Amino acid sequence: MTRRALDGENPDRLYTVTGGRSRADATDLDIVTLIVTESASAGGTQSEHVRILRLCRRPTAVVEISAHLRLPVSIVRILLQDLLDVGAVTARHPAVAAPEEQRAASLPHQSRRHPVLPDPELLKQVLVGLHNL
């Protein structure tokens, strides 16, 4: 989201959307954390929450949700925290890479000399996905 797009956003609307909160209680929602819908929205659910639930039927990164809703990531984190608190979504955190020594020790002897490169087809798919954002 560009700075210009945020400058045009009505601060009163953002205040209303978040119920006056400026930060999510949990800080473990990284921009690449995947969010997955676990239940349908109940009656009286805020429209932004409903949009998130529809969008996250398949795993969707926090930053993608922000882009689709055209809301700042900080606001989306607050909305996601609301949904996490009631069990409507789950968060799948990115795996932490193992230290280089541990990875090298787990590879076959031949692979230690020559690093294993990612599959070119996978890299193409990632590039297309990034381009589509």
N, C-alpha and C positions, 0 to 999 in steps of 0.2 A: 504494500500500500504506500503510495507516495505521500510526501509531506503535504502537497497541495490538496490531495483528497481528504486528509485529516483536518486541514485548516477549514474546509468547507463543512465539516460535520458539526451538527448542533450539539454543544456541550450539555444542554438540558436533556436531550434525548439519551446521550450516553449515561448521564446521571440517573435517568429514569430506568434505563435498561438494566443497570447494575444495582438498582435500589440504593444508590448513594455510596456504594462501596468502591474503593479505588484499588484494592488488591485482593487477590484470591488468598484464602487461608493457607492452602497448600502451595508450595513453591516448586513442587516436583514435576510440573507440567512443562516439559521442554517443548520447543516449537516442532520437534520431530516426533513427539509422543503420538502414538496412534490411538484414536478414540473409536470405540465401537458401541453402537446402540444395543442395549440389553432388553429394553421394554418400550412399548408404545407410549406416546404421551397421554397423560390423563387430562380430563376436562379442566379447563381453566389454566392450562399451561401457557406461559409467556410465548409469544410468537417466535422469538429468537431461539428459545429452547426447542420448539417444534421443528424449526428449520434445521437445527443441529441434529436432532434425532433422525430426521429424514436423510440428511446428508451422510450420516455415519452408519448407515446400514452395512456398509463395507468399511473396513479400517481406513480412517482418514486422519492425516496429520493435523496437528493444531494450527499450523501455519496455513494449511489448505482451507480449513474451516474459516479462518480469519479472512482469507481472500474471497471465499464464496459469500460470506456475510457482509463483506466490505466494512469490517469493524477492526479496530486495533487488536493486536494479539493480547494485550493486557485485559481488554474487555472480554474477549473470548475466553480467556482463562477463568475469569470470574463466573461466566455463564456455565462453563464446563464443571467448575467446582460445585455449582448448584446441582447439576445433573449427577455428578459423582456421589454427592451426599445422599441422594435419594435412590441410588442404584440404577438409574436409568441408562447410564453408560459405564463402560470400563475403560481404563487407560492401559495401554501396552507400551511400556517404556522401552526405549532403544537399549539393545544389549551393549554392555560395556566391553570394549575390546581388551583382550588379555595382553599383559606386557609382552614385548617382543621376545624375551627369553623363553617365556612359557609357550608361546606359539611355535617358536623354532624347535623347542624340545619335543613338541607333539607331532611334528612333521616327520615323514620318513627321511632317512639319511640323505637320499638323492635330492629331496626338495629343499634341504637346508642350504645347499649351494646355490640353487636357482629358485628365487621366490616364486610362489604360485601367483599367477596373474588372474584377475577376474575374467570371466567369460565375455568375449566381445559382444555377444548378442545381449547379454544382461546390461552391459554398459550402454548399448544403443537404446534399450528400453528405458533406462534411467534418463538418458538425454532427451528422449521424446517426452517423457513425463514432465521433466523440468521445463521443456519448451512449452508444453500445454498449460503450465501454470501462468 
